[in-house]
Amino acid sequence: MKAIVYERTGDASVLQVVERPVPEPGPGEVLVRLAVSGVNPTDWKARQAWPLPAGWQIPHQDGAGVVEAVGEGVDRTLIGERVWVWEAAWQRPWGTAAEYTLVPVRHAVPLGPASFDLGAALGIPFMTAHRCLTAGEYMPDKLHAGALSDHVVLVQGGAGAVGNAAIQLASWADACVITTVSSPEKAQLAAAAGADFVINYREQDVVEEVRKVAPDGVHTIVEVSAARNAAADVRMLRTGAAVCVYADDGGDEVTLPIRPLMGPNARWQFVLIYTAPKVAKAQAVTDIAAAVAQGAIRVGEDAGLPLHRYPLAEAAAAQQAVQDSVVGKVLVTTADE
C-alpha cells in the first residue's frame, strides 16, 4: 500500500511517500481501506514535536473508507461497512494518510450513505466541539434534537473547522447560536453553518451585541482564542456558564479576574480531545453518529466549510495549508470513492 510516513520530527520535508505491506488486524482491530483522510492542526504539530512510539508514523487522525478485514473477536459482518475513523494516530503509528489504516473497532463508526468527505471531516473537529458543548456544569452530557433548546451558545471564530462543528451541533440541539467572525466572507460561512446571529468583531462590539441577544449572558462559550478574548468572555457569562478553550490562537497565556468569575460560579474548561475522558469521547461518537444519520451535519461551502482537496502524494502541502490557517476543511484523497 502507499502511505505517507515520517521517521523523525520536523518540517513538512520529513513526510515521504512509501510502499508498505497492508497490515493484518489483530484482536479487536479492523482494517479500513481509506477513501479520504482529514487534516487537523494537531497533525502538523505532532509531526513537529510528538514522540514516535514505533519509530515511524503515518500521520492524520481522521478518515473515512470501507472495512476490509477484521481481527479476532470482531463481528465479521462489519466487513464491507462504510465507516468514519477517529483518533487513528494517537499513540499509534497507523494514521489515515495511507491507502489503509488499522484501528480498534470502536474507532471505526458506521457512516451509512453519507459521503466519505463528511466522514473524514467528523473526528477531531466535531468531537472537540461536542466536548465544548457538554463540559459545562449546567450543560447536558448528551446532545440530541432539543437538548439545548433553552441555551445560548457563543462560538468564538465560527468560520474555523471546530467553530463550524460547534455551530452545526448546537443548531441541531436547538440552541440559540451566536458566533464571531473577522470578515463578511466568513460571516456568510458561519450563517451557512446555521448560526442565528453573526458578529464581525472587527466592526462591532462583541459584548454589546451578545447582550442584545442574551441580556442575562450565555450558557457556554466555545473559545478559540482565550488570551485575546478572555476579558470580553468574562462580561458575557450567565450564572453557571463555562468557557471551553480548545486552542491557543493569539497567545499561550491567559489572565482571569477572580471576583467577576466567582460571582456567577463560572467555569473555564480546557479541551484536548485526545486526553478527554473516555466516557465523554464515547458519548461524542454516539451523538455525532446520530446527527449524521439524521442529516443534521453537512460539509462543503454550503455548510460553511469549503473543501480543499489534495492527492496522497501532496500530503505535505495539505498539512501546510492547515498550518497556514486556510479557511475550510483540508482533505487528502487516498483512493477513488
C-alpha atoms as one frame of an Amber mdcrd trajectory, in Angstrom:
protein
   0.000   0.000   0.000   1.021   3.629  -0.493   1.423   5.613   2.706   2.818
   8.884   3.954   5.444   8.133   6.615   7.876  10.138   8.704  10.657   8.661
  10.804  11.768  11.839  12.547  10.016  15.001  13.647  10.471  18.234  11.731
   9.006  20.366   8.982   6.907  19.030   6.114  10.009  17.738   4.316  10.123
  14.730   6.686   6.954  13.354   5.065   7.727  10.675   2.480   5.565   8.598
   0.148   6.473   4.943   0.680   5.242   1.447  -0.104   4.320  -0.607   2.971
   2.711  -4.046   3.351  -1.005  -3.917   4.116  -1.205  -4.674   7.863  -3.175
  -7.529   9.361  -5.765  -6.616  12.028  -5.077  -8.024  15.469  -7.641  -8.890
  18.158 -10.263  -6.169  18.456  -8.997  -4.309  15.390 -10.341  -3.536  11.926
  -8.508  -2.835   8.693 -10.050   0.099   6.819  -9.436   0.747   3.138  -9.452
   4.533   3.141 -11.010   6.882   0.615 -10.371  10.229   2.304  -8.113  11.464
   5.107  -8.950  14.603   7.100  -6.192  17.013   8.186  -6.232  18.864  11.526
  -3.866  21.335  13.222  -2.603  18.655  15.610  -1.360  16.669  12.604   1.338
  19.188  11.701   2.006  19.923  15.385   2.507  16.206  16.012   4.862  15.995
  13.028   6.989  18.739  14.571   7.211  17.543  18.160   5.305  14.437  19.246
   7.222  11.203  20.026   7.201   8.339  17.528   6.140   5.270  19.546   7.022
   2.842  16.744   9.996   4.787  15.368   7.830   5.804  12.403   4.430   7.405
  11.925   1.690   7.565   9.330   0.022  10.908  10.133  -3.596  12.087  10.419
  -6.244  11.116  12.930  -9.427  11.280  10.838 -10.596   9.481   7.748 -13.337
   7.521   6.027 -13.488   4.351   3.996 -14.637   0.737   3.997 -13.827  -2.060
   6.455 -11.689  -4.553   4.552 -10.909  -7.123   7.269 -11.445  -7.686  10.984
  -9.373  -9.223  13.757 -10.229 -11.844  16.321 -13.283 -11.021  18.405 -14.728
  -8.537  15.896 -18.076  -9.144  14.185 -17.335 -10.213  10.603 -20.499  -8.559
   9.363 -18.583  -5.278   9.634 -16.602  -6.247   6.540 -17.802  -4.025   3.711
 -19.225  -1.422   6.108 -18.665   2.244   5.206 -17.135   3.922   8.281 -15.590
   7.097   9.611 -12.392   6.789  11.602 -11.365   8.892  14.581  -8.134   9.229
  16.578  -6.290   6.729  14.400  -2.784   8.057  15.088  -2.951   8.930  18.798
  -0.107   6.888  20.365  -0.402   4.512  17.395   1.578   4.524  14.120  -1.335
   3.814  11.786  -2.725   7.212  10.772  -5.087   7.807   7.864  -2.644   9.327
   5.338  -2.448   5.985   3.574  -4.476   3.596   1.444  -5.223   1.515   4.559
  -5.295   2.089   8.298  -5.573  -0.178  11.318  -7.680   0.929  14.308  -9.517
  -0.546  17.294 -13.055  -1.414  16.241 -14.580   1.328  18.414 -12.642   3.886
  16.325 -14.456   2.869  13.125 -18.019   4.183  13.202 -20.742   3.283  10.666
 -21.186   6.116   8.177 -24.194   4.860   6.253 -24.850   6.579   2.913 -23.170
   9.849   3.943 -20.184  10.912   1.834 -16.620   9.944   2.649 -15.807  13.674
   2.611 -18.193  14.185   5.504 -16.842  11.135   7.317 -13.262  12.389   7.087
 -14.314  15.773   8.481 -16.035  14.442  11.615 -13.487  13.106  14.116 -11.346
  15.700  15.869 -13.358  18.861  14.975 -16.793  17.503  15.860 -15.645  15.569
  18.916 -13.875  18.696  20.182 -16.997  20.760  19.553 -19.153  18.165  21.326
 -16.892  18.283  24.379 -17.068  22.089  24.415 -20.870  21.975  24.282 -21.226
  19.405  27.066 -18.393  20.097  29.528 -20.126  22.944  31.378 -21.677  22.146
  34.756 -25.118  23.208  33.559 -24.819  21.791  30.056 -26.251  18.378  29.086
 -23.967  15.339  28.881 -25.620  14.252  25.639 -26.593  16.152  22.515 -29.737
  15.469  20.529 -32.524  17.487  18.956 -33.882  19.736  21.717 -31.014  19.140
  24.162 -30.020  22.822  24.100 -33.414  24.347  23.407 -33.158  26.768  26.352
 -29.448  27.534  25.955 -27.489  30.355  24.337 -24.118  29.329  22.902 -21.382
  31.710  21.757 -18.880  30.305  19.279 -15.786  32.477  19.004 -14.423  32.045
  15.488 -17.341  30.459  13.666 -15.563  30.045  10.323 -12.968  27.549  11.597
 -13.382  23.786  11.483 -14.202  23.398  15.193 -16.272  26.573  15.143 -18.265
  25.231  12.207 -18.754  21.909  14.006 -19.910  23.685  17.167 -22.424  25.759
  15.220 -23.817  22.701  13.436 -24.079  20.584  16.592 -25.535  23.399  18.706
 -28.064  24.234  15.985 -29.069  20.581  15.728 -29.588  20.595  19.505 -31.812
  23.710  19.137 -29.562  26.221  20.901 -29.605  29.908  20.101 -26.210  30.185
  18.414 -24.192  33.391  18.308 -20.820  33.444  16.595 -17.989  35.864  15.885
 -16.013  36.237  12.660 -13.445  38.629  11.212 -14.849  39.374   7.744 -18.055
  39.499   5.685 -16.920  36.404   3.776 -16.532  34.443   6.998 -19.877  35.786
   8.176 -21.512  34.131   5.164 -19.859  30.828   6.039 -20.974  30.996   9.676
 -24.528  31.775   8.618 -24.470  28.854   6.185 -23.412  26.594   9.067 -26.567
  27.594  10.946 -25.599  30.439  13.279 -28.570  32.572  14.363 -26.522  35.727
  14.965 -23.164  36.582  13.404 -20.953  39.339  14.801 -17.988  40.808  12.921
 -15.627  41.522  15.808 -13.556  43.907  13.672 -16.550  46.176  13.168 -18.870
  45.532  16.134 -18.613  45.467  19.927 -18.972  41.764  20.698 -20.126  42.179
  24.306 -22.725  44.767  23.357 -24.091  42.663  20.505 -24.207  39.462  22.570
 -26.020  41.244  25.411 -28.675  42.396  22.938 -29.433  38.758  22.176 -28.803
  37.344  25.658 -29.273  40.038  28.335 -28.554  37.501  31.100 -25.457  36.179
  29.348 -24.619  32.972  27.512 -24.546  29.421  28.854 -21.277  28.406  27.231
 -18.545  29.895  25.072 -16.631  27.748  22.574 -13.315  29.601  22.647 -10.570
  29.543  20.004  -8.519  32.461  21.345  -8.711  32.732  25.124  -5.782  35.124
  25.501  -7.370  37.604  23.112 -10.977  37.194  24.233 -10.797  36.490  27.975
 -11.711  40.000  29.130 -14.781  40.050  26.882 -15.752  36.474  27.739 -15.919
  37.342  31.440 -18.511  40.003  30.685 -20.820  37.676  28.747 -21.301  34.768
  31.168 -24.509  33.969  32.960 -24.579  32.143  36.295 -23.045  28.684  35.950
 -21.642  29.373  32.493 -18.485  27.820  31.065 -15.762  28.991  28.726 -14.415
  25.947  26.872 -10.957  26.620  25.442  -9.800  24.265  22.687  -6.955  26.265
  21.098  -4.314  28.840  21.964  -4.650  31.094  18.913  -3.455  34.562  19.846
  -1.277  33.608  22.826  -0.346  30.830  25.231  -1.225  32.585  28.483  -4.480
  33.996  29.793  -5.196  36.268  32.784  -8.539  35.982  34.582 -10.191  38.279
  37.142 -11.176  36.366  40.266 -14.203  38.178  41.707 -16.117  38.663  38.432
 -15.874  34.905  37.855 -16.624  33.838  41.417 -19.992  35.579  41.449 -21.512
  33.555  38.605 -19.653  30.358  39.623 -18.139  30.375  36.144 -16.019  27.520
  34.828 -13.034  27.641  32.480 -12.664  24.238  30.842  -9.633  23.409  28.722
 -10.254  20.834  25.988  -7.868  18.473  24.192  -9.877  15.619  22.760  -7.014
  13.089  22.871  -6.859  13.199  26.678 -10.548  13.898  27.311 -12.432  11.371
  29.485 -13.173   8.132  27.640 -16.854   8.328  28.549 -17.070  11.829  27.061
 -15.468  10.670  23.819 -17.753   7.653  23.608 -20.789   9.898  24.043 -19.474
  12.279  21.415 -19.140   9.432  18.898 -22.689   8.264  19.659 -24.193  11.726
  19.314 -22.246  12.673  16.190 -23.256   9.412  14.520 -26.895  10.170  15.370
 -26.617  13.658  13.905 -25.101  12.233  10.713 -27.884   9.648  10.450 -30.465
  12.423  10.798 -28.798  14.510   8.085 -28.038  17.281  10.575 -24.324  17.559
   9.754 -23.064  18.733   6.396 -19.755  19.571   4.769 -18.774  21.900   1.927
 -19.179  25.607   1.237 -22.986  25.476   1.510 -22.447  24.169   5.061 -19.953
  26.914   5.866 -16.910  24.656   5.431 -15.232  24.916   1.993 -13.278  21.820
   0.985  -9.636  21.828  -0.142  -8.527  18.556  -1.741  -5.044  17.137  -2.178
  -3.850  13.784  -3.550  -1.973  11.479  -1.180   1.389  12.392  -2.693   0.779
  16.032  -1.720   0.074  15.397   1.965   2.856  17.826   2.900   1.104  20.622
   1.009  -2.166  19.661   2.698  -0.585  19.935   6.136   0.996  23.262   5.175
  -2.415  24.610   4.134  -3.759  23.796   7.597  -0.687  25.303   9.236  -1.282
  28.470   7.176  -4.865  28.629   8.528  -6.700  28.100   5.261 -10.434  28.676
   5.740 -12.300  25.408   5.354 -11.541  21.695   5.622  -8.439  20.151   4.100
  -8.881  16.608   2.782  -6.390  14.160   1.321  -7.771  11.725  -1.242  -6.316
   8.289  -0.588  -8.379   6.313  -3.129 -11.263   6.706  -5.538 -14.613   6.772
  -3.679
